[in-house]
Amino acid sequence: MIKKYCLRPKDVVQAAMKASNKGRKEFDVDQCVIIIFSGGLLNYLKEKADLKESDWLNPYHPYGGCNFHRGIYKDIPLTVVLA
């Protein structure tokens, strides 16, 4: 018998879906994710990509907890994480 002690990404997302009543698509990662450390840069990106604050992974996912913003820049979905 093989015991599995490691969490797989699939397991984490399934637990987050169950806890939040959100669908799988709501936990998808955009093709572009930018991690920033500057409120000034966030304000600039808010203008350029029409970013809106999002609860994307919060509070249901273990990688949640950051300040997330999502938008579209030149037809490219974009997630910005203010760390």
N, CA, C and O atoms as a Maestro MAE file, in Angstrom:
{
 s_m_m2io_version
 :::
 2.0.0
}

f_m_ct {
 s_m_title
 :::
 protein
 m_atom[332] {
  # First column is atom index #
  i_m_mmod_type
  r_m_x_coord
  r_m_y_coord
  r_m_z_coord
  i_m_residue_number
  s_m_chain_name
  s_m_pdb_residue_name
  s_m_pdb_atom_name
  i_m_atomic_number
  :::
  1 25 0.830 -1.177 0.000 1 A "MET " " N  " 7
  2 3 0.000 0.000 0.000 1 A "MET " " CA " 6
  3 2 0.882 1.250 0.000 1 A "MET " " C  " 6
  4 15 1.786 1.386 0.825 1 A "MET " " O  " 8
  5 25 0.607 2.156 -0.934 2 A "ILE " " N  " 7
  6 3 1.360 3.399 -1.040 2 A "ILE " " CA " 6
  7 2 0.571 4.511 -0.368 2 A "ILE " " C  " 6
  8 15 -0.592 4.752 -0.692 2 A "ILE " " O  " 8
  9 25 1.220 5.184 0.570 3 A "LYS " " N  " 7
  10 3 0.577 6.302 1.253 3 A "LYS " " CA " 6
  11 2 0.987 7.600 0.561 3 A "LYS " " C  " 6
  12 15 2.148 7.785 0.196 3 A "LYS " " O  " 8
  13 25 0.022 8.484 0.390 4 A "LYS " " N  " 7
  14 3 0.293 9.775 -0.235 4 A "LYS " " CA " 6
  15 2 0.230 10.859 0.837 4 A "LYS " " C  " 6
  16 15 -0.830 11.145 1.393 4 A "LYS " " O  " 8
  17 25 1.374 11.445 1.109 5 A "TYR " " N  " 7
  18 3 1.448 12.471 2.137 5 A "TYR " " CA " 6
  19 2 1.536 13.877 1.551 5 A "TYR " " C  " 6
  20 15 1.404 14.865 2.273 5 A "TYR " " O  " 8
  21 25 1.754 13.963 0.274 6 A "CYS " " N  " 7
  22 3 1.966 15.250 -0.372 6 A "CYS " " CA " 6
  23 2 0.660 15.787 -0.957 6 A "CYS " " C  " 6
  24 15 -0.087 15.054 -1.605 6 A "CYS " " O  " 8
  25 25 0.398 17.044 -0.728 7 A "LEU " " N  " 7
  26 3 -0.761 17.676 -1.342 7 A "LEU " " CA " 6
  27 2 -0.422 18.027 -2.784 7 A "LEU " " C  " 6
  28 15 0.646 18.572 -3.065 7 A "LEU " " O  " 8
  29 25 -1.309 17.723 -3.664 8 A "ARG " " N  " 7
  30 3 -1.144 18.097 -5.060 8 A "ARG " " CA " 6
  31 2 -1.943 19.376 -5.304 8 A "ARG " " C  " 6
  32 15 -2.906 19.639 -4.584 8 A "ARG " " O  " 8
  33 25 -1.564 20.181 -6.305 9 A "PRO " " N  " 7
  34 3 -2.326 21.387 -6.604 9 A "PRO " " CA " 6
  35 2 -3.814 21.102 -6.790 9 A "PRO " " C  " 6
  36 15 -4.662 21.890 -6.372 9 A "PRO " " O  " 8
  37 25 -4.118 19.987 -7.411 10 A "LYS " " N  " 7
  38 3 -5.509 19.602 -7.627 10 A "LYS " " CA " 6
  39 2 -6.247 19.462 -6.297 10 A "LYS " " C  " 6
  40 15 -7.393 19.896 -6.180 10 A "LYS " " O  " 8
  41 25 -5.605 18.863 -5.295 11 A "ASP " " N  " 7
  42 3 -6.212 18.689 -3.969 11 A "ASP " " CA " 6
  43 2 -6.498 20.041 -3.310 11 A "ASP " " C  " 6
  44 15 -7.555 20.240 -2.711 11 A "ASP " " O  " 8
  45 25 -5.555 20.951 -3.429 12 A "VAL " " N  " 7
  46 3 -5.681 22.267 -2.813 12 A "VAL " " CA " 6
  47 2 -6.846 23.030 -3.444 12 A "VAL " " C  " 6
  48 15 -7.654 23.636 -2.740 12 A "VAL " " O  " 8
  49 25 -6.925 22.997 -4.773 13 A "VAL " " N  " 7
  50 3 -8.001 23.706 -5.469 13 A "VAL " " CA " 6
  51 2 -9.356 23.081 -5.140 13 A "VAL " " C  " 6
  52 15 -10.337 23.800 -4.945 13 A "VAL " " O  " 8
  53 25 -9.418 21.765 -5.076 14 A "GLN " " N  " 7
  54 3 -10.682 21.111 -4.742 14 A "GLN " " CA " 6
  55 2 -11.143 21.502 -3.337 14 A "GLN " " C  " 6
  56 15 -12.333 21.737 -3.126 14 A "GLN " " O  " 8
  57 25 -10.234 21.573 -2.388 15 A "ALA " " N  " 7
  58 3 -10.590 21.984 -1.026 15 A "ALA " " CA " 6
  59 2 -11.054 23.442 -1.013 15 A "ALA " " C  " 6
  60 15 -12.007 23.783 -0.311 15 A "ALA " " O  " 8
  61 25 -10.392 24.294 -1.780 16 A "ALA " " N  " 7
  62 3 -10.789 25.704 -1.853 16 A "ALA " " CA " 6
  63 2 -12.167 25.835 -2.499 16 A "ALA " " C  " 6
  64 15 -12.981 26.644 -2.053 16 A "ALA " " O  " 8
  65 25 -12.435 25.055 -3.536 17 A "MET " " N  " 7
  66 3 -13.742 25.079 -4.187 17 A "MET " " CA " 6
  67 2 -14.841 24.672 -3.217 17 A "MET " " C  " 6
  68 15 -15.899 25.298 -3.161 17 A "MET " " O  " 8
  69 25 -14.580 23.621 -2.458 18 A "LYS " " N  " 7
  70 3 -15.567 23.127 -1.500 18 A "LYS " " CA " 6
  71 2 -15.844 24.162 -0.407 18 A "LYS " " C  " 6
  72 15 -16.995 24.369 -0.023 18 A "LYS " " O  " 8
  73 25 -14.796 24.806 0.087 19 A "ALA " " N  " 7
  74 3 -14.948 25.786 1.164 19 A "ALA " " CA " 6
  75 2 -15.632 27.064 0.693 19 A "ALA " " C  " 6
  76 15 -16.281 27.749 1.484 19 A "ALA " " O  " 8
  77 25 -15.490 27.387 -0.583 20 A "SER " " N  " 7
  78 3 -15.965 28.679 -1.071 20 A "SER " " CA " 6
  79 2 -17.230 28.627 -1.907 20 A "SER " " C  " 6
  80 15 -17.863 29.657 -2.143 20 A "SER " " O  " 8
  81 25 -17.604 27.435 -2.356 21 A "ASN " " N  " 7
  82 3 -18.708 27.291 -3.308 21 A "ASN " " CA " 6
  83 2 -18.428 28.019 -4.617 21 A "ASN " " C  " 6
  84 15 -19.357 28.407 -5.325 21 A "ASN " " O  " 8
  85 25 -17.150 28.205 -4.941 22 A "LYS " " N  " 7
  86 3 -16.741 28.774 -6.229 22 A "LYS " " CA " 6
  87 2 -16.434 27.623 -7.183 22 A "LYS " " C  " 6
  88 15 -16.166 26.500 -6.755 22 A "LYS " " O  " 8
  89 25 -16.477 27.914 -8.461 23 A "GLY " " N  " 7
  90 3 -16.154 26.912 -9.466 23 A "GLY " " CA " 6
  91 2 -14.671 26.844 -9.756 23 A "GLY " " C  " 6
  92 15 -13.914 27.720 -9.338 23 A "GLY " " O  " 8
  93 25 -14.252 25.821 -10.463 24 A "ARG " " N  " 7
  94 3 -12.843 25.604 -10.810 24 A "ARG " " CA " 6
  95 2 -12.266 26.795 -11.569 24 A "ARG " " C  " 6
  96 15 -11.137 27.212 -11.313 24 A "ARG " " O  " 8
  97 25 -13.034 27.332 -12.488 25 A "LYS " " N  " 7
  98 3 -12.559 28.436 -13.328 25 A "LYS " " CA " 6
  99 2 -12.179 29.663 -12.492 25 A "LYS " " C  " 6
  100 15 -11.289 30.427 -12.868 25 A "LYS " " O  " 8
  101 25 -12.851 29.842 -11.372 26 A "GLU " " N  " 7
  102 3 -12.569 31.012 -10.537 26 A "GLU " " CA " 6
  103 2 -11.213 30.931 -9.838 26 A "GLU " " C  " 6
  104 15 -10.734 31.935 -9.311 26 A "GLU " " O  " 8
  105 25 -10.592 29.760 -9.827 27 A "PHE " " N  " 7
  106 3 -9.258 29.608 -9.234 27 A "PHE " " CA " 6
  107 2 -8.161 29.469 -10.286 27 A "PHE " " C  " 6
  108 15 -6.998 29.247 -9.949 27 A "PHE " " O  " 8
  109 25 -8.533 29.601 -11.567 28 A "ASP " " N  " 7
  110 3 -7.528 29.541 -12.623 28 A "ASP " " CA " 6
  111 2 -6.557 30.712 -12.492 28 A "ASP " " C  " 6
  112 15 -6.914 31.784 -12.004 28 A "ASP " " O  " 8
  113 25 -5.335 30.484 -12.934 29 A "VAL " " N  " 7
  114 3 -4.299 31.512 -12.909 29 A "VAL " " CA " 6
  115 2 -4.253 32.164 -14.285 29 A "VAL " " C  " 6
  116 15 -4.192 31.475 -15.303 29 A "VAL " " O  " 8
  117 25 -4.283 33.492 -14.312 30 A "ASP " " N  " 7
  118 3 -4.166 34.200 -15.585 30 A "ASP " " CA " 6
  119 2 -2.809 33.926 -16.214 30 A "ASP " " C  " 6
  120 15 -1.861 33.544 -15.528 30 A "ASP " " O  " 8
  121 25 -2.722 34.125 -17.530 31 A "GLN " " N  " 7
  122 3 -1.462 33.850 -18.212 31 A "GLN " " CA " 6
  123 2 -0.368 34.824 -17.786 31 A "GLN " " C  " 6
  124 15 0.818 34.521 -17.918 31 A "GLN " " O  " 8
  125 25 -0.759 35.988 -17.278 32 A "CYS " " N  " 7
  126 3 0.216 36.954 -16.776 32 A "CYS " " CA " 6
  127 2 -0.109 37.303 -15.333 32 A "CYS " " C  " 6
  128 15 -1.190 37.807 -15.029 32 A "CYS " " O  " 8
  129 25 0.834 37.029 -14.456 33 A "VAL " " N  " 7
  130 3 0.710 37.394 -13.044 33 A "VAL " " CA " 6
  131 2 1.950 38.201 -12.691 33 A "VAL " " C  " 6
  132 15 3.077 37.769 -12.934 33 A "VAL " " O  " 8
  133 25 1.732 39.374 -12.117 34 A "ILE " " N  " 7
  134 3 2.834 40.241 -11.735 34 A "ILE " " CA " 6
  135 2 2.788 40.410 -10.224 34 A "ILE " " C  " 6
  136 15 1.744 40.744 -9.663 34 A "ILE " " O  " 8
  137 25 3.911 40.182 -9.570 35 A "ILE " " N  " 7
  138 3 4.024 40.426 -8.132 35 A "ILE " " CA " 6
  139 2 4.769 41.743 -7.966 35 A "ILE " " C  " 6
  140 15 5.887 41.900 -8.456 35 A "ILE " " O  " 8
  141 25 4.145 42.682 -7.276 36 A "ILE " " N  " 7
  142 3 4.757 43.997 -7.089 36 A "ILE " " CA " 6
  143 2 4.835 44.330 -5.605 36 A "ILE " " C  " 6
  144 15 4.166 43.708 -4.780 36 A "ILE " " O  " 8
  145 25 5.656 45.313 -5.280 37 A "PHE " " N  " 7
  146 3 5.850 45.724 -3.892 37 A "PHE " " CA " 6
  147 2 5.598 47.217 -3.709 37 A "PHE " " C  " 6
  148 15 5.913 47.778 -2.659 37 A "PHE " " O  " 8
  149 25 5.032 47.860 -4.725 38 A "SER " " N  " 7
  150 3 4.883 49.308 -4.710 38 A "SER " " CA " 6
  151 2 3.442 49.721 -4.972 38 A "SER " " C  " 6
  152 15 2.848 49.329 -5.977 38 A "SER " " O  " 8
  153 25 2.884 50.515 -4.061 39 A "GLY " " N  " 7
  154 3 1.547 51.051 -4.262 39 A "GLY " " CA " 6
  155 2 1.488 51.998 -5.449 39 A "GLY " " C  " 6
  156 15 0.465 52.076 -6.129 39 A "GLY " " O  " 8
  157 25 2.575 52.721 -5.706 40 A "GLY " " N  " 7
  158 3 2.628 53.619 -6.863 40 A "GLY " " CA " 6
  159 2 2.519 52.857 -8.172 40 A "GLY " " C  " 6
  160 15 1.807 53.273 -9.086 40 A "GLY " " O  " 8
  161 25 3.218 51.754 -8.256 41 A "LEU " " N  " 7
  162 3 3.138 50.924 -9.460 41 A "LEU " " CA " 6
  163 2 1.746 50.322 -9.600 41 A "LEU " " C  " 6
  164 15 1.236 50.200 -10.714 41 A "LEU " " O  " 8
  165 25 1.131 49.948 -8.499 42 A "LEU " " N  " 7
  166 3 -0.232 49.425 -8.549 42 A "LEU " " CA " 6
  167 2 -1.185 50.477 -9.111 42 A "LEU " " C  " 6
  168 15 -2.034 50.155 -9.942 42 A "LEU " " O  " 8
  169 25 -1.060 51.721 -8.674 43 A "ASN " " N  " 7
  170 3 -1.920 52.781 -9.189 43 A "ASN " " CA " 6
  171 2 -1.735 52.971 -10.689 43 A "ASN " " C  " 6
  172 15 -2.708 53.175 -11.415 43 A "ASN " " O  " 8
  173 25 -0.501 52.904 -11.152 44 A "TYR " " N  " 7
  174 3 -0.211 53.015 -12.585 44 A "TYR " " CA " 6
  175 2 -0.882 51.869 -13.348 44 A "TYR " " C  " 6
  176 15 -1.517 52.093 -14.378 44 A "TYR " " O  " 8
  177 25 -0.741 50.654 -12.845 45 A "LEU " " N  " 7
  178 3 -1.332 49.492 -13.515 45 A "LEU " " CA " 6
  179 2 -2.856 49.524 -13.451 45 A "LEU " " C  " 6
  180 15 -3.521 49.039 -14.366 45 A "LEU " " O  " 8
  181 25 -3.416 50.086 -12.385 46 A "LYS " " N  " 7
  182 3 -4.873 50.220 -12.292 46 A "LYS " " CA " 6
  183 2 -5.398 51.050 -13.464 46 A "LYS " " C  " 6
  184 15 -6.439 50.732 -14.038 46 A "LYS " " O  " 8
  185 25 -4.677 52.108 -13.813 47 A "GLU " " N  " 7
  186 3 -5.083 52.952 -14.940 47 A "GLU " " CA " 6
  187 2 -4.917 52.231 -16.269 47 A "GLU " " C  " 6
  188 15 -5.811 52.278 -17.114 47 A "GLU " " O  " 8
  189 25 -3.794 51.572 -16.464 48 A "LYS " " N  " 7
  190 3 -3.480 50.952 -17.756 48 A "LYS " " CA " 6
  191 2 -4.284 49.687 -18.037 48 A "LYS " " C  " 6
  192 15 -4.618 49.411 -19.189 48 A "LYS " " O  " 8
  193 25 -4.597 48.915 -16.994 49 A "ALA " " N  " 7
  194 3 -5.260 47.615 -17.203 49 A "ALA " " CA " 6
  195 2 -6.650 47.565 -16.575 49 A "ALA " " C  " 6
  196 15 -7.250 46.495 -16.486 49 A "ALA " " O  " 8
  197 25 -7.167 48.720 -16.138 50 A "ASP " " N  " 7
  198 3 -8.475 48.775 -15.491 50 A "ASP " " CA " 6
  199 2 -8.590 47.696 -14.407 50 A "ASP " " C  " 6
  200 15 -9.576 46.962 -14.343 50 A "ASP " " O  " 8
  201 25 -7.561 47.619 -13.561 51 A "LEU " " N  " 7
  202 3 -7.533 46.606 -12.499 51 A "LEU " " CA " 6
  203 2 -8.599 46.893 -11.458 51 A "LEU " " C  " 6
  204 15 -8.851 48.043 -11.099 51 A "LEU " " O  " 8
  205 25 -9.212 45.832 -10.987 52 A "LYS " " N  " 7
  206 3 -10.182 45.901 -9.900 52 A "LYS " " CA " 6
  207 2 -9.728 44.956 -8.801 52 A "LYS " " C  " 6
  208 15 -9.189 43.885 -9.077 52 A "LYS " " O  " 8
  209 25 -9.948 45.356 -7.552 53 A "GLU " " N  " 7
  210 3 -9.592 44.480 -6.434 53 A "GLU " " CA " 6
  211 2 -10.389 43.188 -6.542 53 A "GLU " " C  " 6
  212 15 -11.563 43.198 -6.912 53 A "GLU " " O  " 8
  213 25 -9.740 42.082 -6.215 54 A "SER " " N  " 7
  214 3 -10.349 40.764 -6.378 54 A "SER " " CA " 6
  215 2 -10.086 39.912 -5.141 54 A "SER " " C  " 6
  216 15 -9.057 40.058 -4.482 54 A "SER " " O  " 8
  217 25 -11.023 39.028 -4.834 55 A "ASP " " N  " 7
  218 3 -10.800 38.078 -3.741 55 A "ASP " " CA " 6
  219 2 -10.316 36.741 -4.307 55 A "ASP " " C  " 6
  220 15 -10.469 35.702 -3.665 55 A "ASP " " O  " 8
  221 25 -9.743 36.768 -5.489 56 A "TRP " " N  " 7
  222 3 -9.328 35.613 -6.277 56 A "TRP " " CA " 6
  223 2 -9.054 34.360 -5.454 56 A "TRP " " C  " 6
  224 15 -9.800 33.389 -5.584 56 A "TRP " " O  " 8
  225 25 -8.039 34.332 -4.629 57 A "LEU " " N  " 7
  226 3 -7.712 33.148 -3.827 57 A "LEU " " CA " 6
  227 2 -8.105 33.300 -2.367 57 A "LEU " " C  " 6
  228 15 -8.058 32.335 -1.604 57 A "LEU " " O  " 8
  229 25 -8.489 34.492 -1.980 58 A "ASN " " N  " 7
  230 3 -8.788 34.764 -0.572 58 A "ASN " " CA " 6
  231 2 -10.208 34.364 -0.235 58 A "ASN " " C  " 6
  232 15 -11.075 34.466 -1.103 58 A "ASN " " O  " 8
  233 25 -10.483 33.933 0.927 59 A "PRO " " N  " 7
  234 3 -9.582 33.422 1.965 59 A "PRO " " CA " 6
  235 2 -9.476 31.905 1.916 59 A "PRO " " C  " 6
  236 15 -9.055 31.273 2.884 59 A "PRO " " O  " 8
  237 25 -9.860 31.325 0.783 60 A "TYR " " N  " 7
  238 3 -10.066 29.882 0.703 60 A "TYR " " CA " 6
  239 2 -8.847 29.074 0.281 60 A "TYR " " C  " 6
  240 15 -8.837 27.855 0.448 60 A "TYR " " O  " 8
  241 25 -7.841 29.707 -0.251 61 A "HIS " " N  " 7
  242 3 -6.704 29.008 -0.833 61 A "HIS " " CA " 6
  243 2 -5.475 29.293 0.017 61 A "HIS " " C  " 6
  244 15 -5.310 30.420 0.484 61 A "HIS " " O  " 8
  245 25 -4.608 28.311 0.232 62 A "PRO " " N  " 7
  246 3 -3.437 28.549 1.093 62 A "PRO " " CA " 6
  247 2 -2.477 29.598 0.539 62 A "PRO " " C  " 6
  248 15 -1.664 30.134 1.293 62 A "PRO " " O  " 8
  249 25 -2.547 29.905 -0.761 63 A "TYR " " N  " 7
  250 3 -1.691 30.949 -1.321 63 A "TYR " " CA " 6
  251 2 -2.384 32.304 -1.286 63 A "TYR " " C  " 6
  252 15 -1.843 33.296 -1.775 63 A "TYR " " O  " 8
  253 25 -3.561 32.342 -0.719 64 A "GLY " " N  " 7
  254 3 -4.285 33.598 -0.589 64 A "GLY " " CA " 6
  255 2 -3.657 34.446 0.509 64 A "GLY " " C  " 6
  256 15 -2.642 34.067 1.093 64 A "GLY " " O  " 8
  257 25 -4.255 35.574 0.779 65 A "GLY " " N  " 7
  258 3 -3.757 36.432 1.848 65 A "GLY " " CA " 6
  259 2 -3.135 37.705 1.330 65 A "GLY " " C  " 6
  260 15 -2.984 38.666 2.084 65 A "GLY " " O  " 8
  261 25 -2.774 37.738 0.078 66 A "CYS " " N  " 7
  262 3 -2.206 38.942 -0.513 66 A "CYS " " CA " 6
  263 2 -3.326 39.833 -1.033 66 A "CYS " " C  " 6
  264 15 -4.498 39.456 -1.008 66 A "CYS " " O  " 8
  265 25 -2.960 40.991 -1.493 67 A "ASN " " N  " 7
  266 3 -3.889 41.933 -2.088 67 A "ASN " " CA " 6
  267 2 -3.876 41.693 -3.599 67 A "ASN " " C  " 6
  268 15 -2.881 41.984 -4.262 67 A "ASN " " O  " 8
  269 25 -4.972 41.164 -4.146 68 A "PHE " " N  " 7
  270 3 -5.052 40.819 -5.557 68 A "PHE " " CA " 6
  271 2 -5.867 41.839 -6.333 68 A "PHE " " C  " 6
  272 15 -6.871 42.359 -5.847 68 A "PHE " " O  " 8
  273 25 -5.414 42.113 -7.546 69 A "HIS " " N  " 7
  274 3 -6.153 42.942 -8.489 69 A "HIS " " CA " 6
  275 2 -6.132 42.225 -9.832 69 A "HIS " " C  " 6
  276 15 -5.127 41.624 -10.215 69 A "HIS " " O  " 8
  277 25 -7.270 42.297 -10.550 70 A "ARG " " N  " 7
  278 3 -7.345 41.629 -11.854 70 A "ARG " " CA " 6
  279 2 -7.922 42.592 -12.874 70 A "ARG " " C  " 6
  280 15 -8.761 43.436 -12.561 70 A "ARG " " O  " 8
  281 25 -7.449 42.442 -14.105 71 A "GLY " " N  " 7
  282 3 -7.932 43.277 -15.189 71 A "GLY " " CA " 6
  283 2 -7.460 42.732 -16.521 71 A "GLY " " C  " 6
  284 15 -7.014 41.589 -16.620 71 A "GLY " " O  " 8
  285 25 -7.564 43.563 -17.541 72 A "ILE " " N  " 7
  286 3 -7.132 43.165 -18.884 72 A "ILE " " CA " 6
  287 2 -6.294 44.293 -19.460 72 A "ILE " " C  " 6
  288 15 -6.699 45.455 -19.445 72 A "ILE " " O  " 8
  289 25 -5.122 43.936 -19.966 73 A "TYR " " N  " 7
  290 3 -4.223 44.892 -20.605 73 A "TYR " " CA " 6
  291 2 -3.975 44.432 -22.032 73 A "TYR " " C  " 6
  292 15 -3.403 43.365 -22.251 73 A "TYR " " O  " 8
  293 25 -4.402 45.228 -23.003 74 A "LYS " " N  " 7
  294 3 -4.249 44.892 -24.424 74 A "LYS " " CA " 6
  295 2 -4.746 43.480 -24.714 74 A "LYS " " C  " 6
  296 15 -4.039 42.684 -25.333 74 A "LYS " " O  " 8
  297 25 -5.958 43.169 -24.267 75 A "ASP " " N  " 7
  298 3 -6.619 41.872 -24.476 75 A "ASP " " CA " 6
  299 2 -5.941 40.702 -23.752 75 A "ASP " " C  " 6
  300 15 -6.224 39.544 -24.062 75 A "ASP " " O  " 8
  301 25 -5.057 40.985 -22.801 76 A "ILE " " N  " 7
  302 3 -4.377 39.930 -22.043 76 A "ILE " " CA " 6
  303 2 -4.884 39.982 -20.604 76 A "ILE " " C  " 6
  304 15 -4.713 40.999 -19.932 76 A "ILE " " O  " 8
  305 25 -5.515 38.885 -20.109 77 A "PRO " " N  " 7
  306 3 -5.929 38.854 -18.695 77 A "PRO " " CA " 6
  307 2 -4.699 38.998 -17.794 77 A "PRO " " C  " 6
  308 15 -3.659 38.385 -18.038 77 A "PRO " " O  " 8
  309 25 -4.835 39.809 -16.762 78 A "LEU " " N  " 7
  310 3 -3.702 40.134 -15.911 78 A "LEU " " CA " 6
  311 2 -4.112 40.086 -14.449 78 A "LEU " " C  " 6
  312 15 -5.152 40.623 -14.066 78 A "LEU " " O  " 8
  313 25 -3.290 39.442 -13.643 79 A "THR " " N  " 7
  314 3 -3.466 39.457 -12.192 79 A "THR " " CA " 6
  315 2 -2.243 40.142 -11.592 79 A "THR " " C  " 6
  316 15 -1.106 39.815 -11.933 79 A "THR " " O  " 8
  317 25 -2.484 41.087 -10.703 80 A "VAL " " N  " 7
  318 3 -1.402 41.777 -10.007 80 A "VAL " " CA " 6
  319 2 -1.518 41.470 -8.530 80 A "VAL " " C  " 6
  320 15 -2.584 41.617 -7.932 80 A "VAL " " O  " 8
  321 25 -0.416 41.044 -7.950 81 A "VAL " " N  " 7
  322 3 -0.367 40.694 -6.532 81 A "VAL " " CA " 6
  323 2 0.485 41.749 -5.836 81 A "VAL " " C  " 6
  324 15 1.670 41.897 -6.134 81 A "VAL " " O  " 8
  325 25 -0.121 42.474 -4.917 82 A "LEU " " N  " 7
  326 3 0.629 43.440 -4.118 82 A "LEU " " CA " 6
  327 2 1.082 42.721 -2.859 82 A "LEU " " C  " 6
  328 15 0.274 42.382 -1.995 82 A "LEU " " O  " 8
  329 25 2.373 42.496 -2.769 83 A "ALA " " N  " 7
  330 3 2.935 41.728 -1.645 83 A "ALA " " CA " 6
  331 2 3.470 42.648 -0.570 83 A "ALA " " C  " 6
  332 15 3.979 42.178 0.447 83 A "ALA " " O  " 8
  :::
 }
 m_bond[331] {
  # First column is bond index #
  i_m_from
  i_m_to
  i_m_order
  :::
  1 1 2 1
  2 2 3 1
  3 3 4 2
  4 3 5 1
  5 5 6 1
  6 6 7 1
  7 7 8 2
  8 7 9 1
  9 9 10 1
  10 10 11 1
  11 11 12 2
  12 11 13 1
  13 13 14 1
  14 14 15 1
  15 15 16 2
  16 15 17 1
  17 17 18 1
  18 18 19 1
  19 19 20 2
  20 19 21 1
  21 21 22 1
  22 22 23 1
  23 23 24 2
  24 23 25 1
  25 25 26 1
  26 26 27 1
  27 27 28 2
  28 27 29 1
  29 29 30 1
  30 30 31 1
  31 31 32 2
  32 31 33 1
  33 33 34 1
  34 34 35 1
  35 35 36 2
  36 35 37 1
  37 37 38 1
  38 38 39 1
  39 39 40 2
  40 39 41 1
  41 41 42 1
  42 42 43 1
  43 43 44 2
  44 43 45 1
  45 45 46 1
  46 46 47 1
  47 47 48 2
  48 47 49 1
  49 49 50 1
  50 50 51 1
  51 51 52 2
  52 51 53 1
  53 53 54 1
  54 54 55 1
  55 55 56 2
  56 55 57 1
  57 57 58 1
  58 58 59 1
  59 59 60 2
  60 59 61 1
  61 61 62 1
  62 62 63 1
  63 63 64 2
  64 63 65 1
  65 65 66 1
  66 66 67 1
  67 67 68 2
  68 67 69 1
  69 69 70 1
  70 70 71 1
  71 71 72 2
  72 71 73 1
  73 73 74 1
  74 74 75 1
  75 75 76 2
  76 75 77 1
  77 77 78 1
  78 78 79 1
  79 79 80 2
  80 79 81 1
  81 81 82 1
  82 82 83 1
  83 83 84 2
  84 83 85 1
  85 85 86 1
  86 86 87 1
  87 87 88 2
  88 87 89 1
  89 89 90 1
  90 90 91 1
  91 91 92 2
  92 91 93 1
  93 93 94 1
  94 94 95 1
  95 95 96 2
  96 95 97 1
  97 97 98 1
  98 98 99 1
  99 99 100 2
  100 99 101 1
  101 101 102 1
  102 102 103 1
  103 103 104 2
  104 103 105 1
  105 105 106 1
  106 106 107 1
  107 107 108 2
  108 107 109 1
  109 109 110 1
  110 110 111 1
  111 111 112 2
  112 111 113 1
  113 113 114 1
  114 114 115 1
  115 115 116 2
  116 115 117 1
  117 117 118 1
  118 118 119 1
  119 119 120 2
  120 119 121 1
  121 121 122 1
  122 122 123 1
  123 123 124 2
  124 123 125 1
  125 125 126 1
  126 126 127 1
  127 127 128 2
  128 127 129 1
  129 129 130 1
  130 130 131 1
  131 131 132 2
  132 131 133 1
  133 133 134 1
  134 134 135 1
  135 135 136 2
  136 135 137 1
  137 137 138 1
  138 138 139 1
  139 139 140 2
  140 139 141 1
  141 141 142 1
  142 142 143 1
  143 143 144 2
  144 143 145 1
  145 145 146 1
  146 146 147 1
  147 147 148 2
  148 147 149 1
  149 149 150 1
  150 150 151 1
  151 151 152 2
  152 151 153 1
  153 153 154 1
  154 154 155 1
  155 155 156 2
  156 155 157 1
  157 157 158 1
  158 158 159 1
  159 159 160 2
  160 159 161 1
  161 161 162 1
  162 162 163 1
  163 163 164 2
  164 163 165 1
  165 165 166 1
  166 166 167 1
  167 167 168 2
  168 167 169 1
  169 169 170 1
  170 170 171 1
  171 171 172 2
  172 171 173 1
  173 173 174 1
  174 174 175 1
  175 175 176 2
  176 175 177 1
  177 177 178 1
  178 178 179 1
  179 179 180 2
  180 179 181 1
  181 181 182 1
  182 182 183 1
  183 183 184 2
  184 183 185 1
  185 185 186 1
  186 186 187 1
  187 187 188 2
  188 187 189 1
  189 189 190 1
  190 190 191 1
  191 191 192 2
  192 191 193 1
  193 193 194 1
  194 194 195 1
  195 195 196 2
  196 195 197 1
  197 197 198 1
  198 198 199 1
  199 199 200 2
  200 199 201 1
  201 201 202 1
  202 202 203 1
  203 203 204 2
  204 203 205 1
  205 205 206 1
  206 206 207 1
  207 207 208 2
  208 207 209 1
  209 209 210 1
  210 210 211 1
  211 211 212 2
  212 211 213 1
  213 213 214 1
  214 214 215 1
  215 215 216 2
  216 215 217 1
  217 217 218 1
  218 218 219 1
  219 219 220 2
  220 219 221 1
  221 221 222 1
  222 222 223 1
  223 223 224 2
  224 223 225 1
  225 225 226 1
  226 226 227 1
  227 227 228 2
  228 227 229 1
  229 229 230 1
  230 230 231 1
  231 231 232 2
  232 231 233 1
  233 233 234 1
  234 234 235 1
  235 235 236 2
  236 235 237 1
  237 237 238 1
  238 238 239 1
  239 239 240 2
  240 239 241 1
  241 241 242 1
  242 242 243 1
  243 243 244 2
  244 243 245 1
  245 245 246 1
  246 246 247 1
  247 247 248 2
  248 247 249 1
  249 249 250 1
  250 250 251 1
  251 251 252 2
  252 251 253 1
  253 253 254 1
  254 254 255 1
  255 255 256 2
  256 255 257 1
  257 257 258 1
  258 258 259 1
  259 259 260 2
  260 259 261 1
  261 261 262 1
  262 262 263 1
  263 263 264 2
  264 263 265 1
  265 265 266 1
  266 266 267 1
  267 267 268 2
  268 267 269 1
  269 269 270 1
  270 270 271 1
  271 271 272 2
  272 271 273 1
  273 273 274 1
  274 274 275 1
  275 275 276 2
  276 275 277 1
  277 277 278 1
  278 278 279 1
  279 279 280 2
  280 279 281 1
  281 281 282 1
  282 282 283 1
  283 283 284 2
  284 283 285 1
  285 285 286 1
  286 286 287 1
  287 287 288 2
  288 287 289 1
  289 289 290 1
  290 290 291 1
  291 291 292 2
  292 291 293 1
  293 293 294 1
  294 294 295 1
  295 295 296 2
  296 295 297 1
  297 297 298 1
  298 298 299 1
  299 299 300 2
  300 299 301 1
  301 301 302 1
  302 302 303 1
  303 303 304 2
  304 303 305 1
  305 305 306 1
  306 306 307 1
  307 307 308 2
  308 307 309 1
  309 309 310 1
  310 310 311 1
  311 311 312 2
  312 311 313 1
  313 313 314 1
  314 314 315 1
  315 315 316 2
  316 315 317 1
  317 317 318 1
  318 318 319 1
  319 319 320 2
  320 319 321 1
  321 321 322 1
  322 322 323 1
  323 323 324 2
  324 323 325 1
  325 325 326 1
  326 326 327 1
  327 327 328 2
  328 327 329 1
  329 329 330 1
  330 330 331 1
  331 331 332 2
  :::
 }
}
